[in-house]
């Protein structure tokens, strides 16, 4: 995992430079929007196993 951490760590500096060149002072707004989108994505992935577990329990109850 050490190599992955280095790649991601170096990549964030490159992304910040590219975003600063395009967005200028609105750079922080774009990062906040990205963080909100990432939060919603994480929440949907967190809810998915729970829904699958409920569906599996219903299926097992009906078929056994």
C-alpha positions, 0 to 999 in steps of 0.5 A: 500500500505504500506505493499506492499512497505515494502515487495518490499523494503526488497526484493531488499536487498535480491536480491542484496545479491544473485546477488552479490554472483553470478555475483560479479563485473558484478552485475551492468551490470545485473541491467542495463540490467534488467532496459532496459528490464523493460523500454521496457516492460513499453513502450509496455504496455503504447502503448497498450491502444493507439492501442486498442483505435485506433482499437475501433474507426475504428470498431465503425466507420465501424459498425455505 
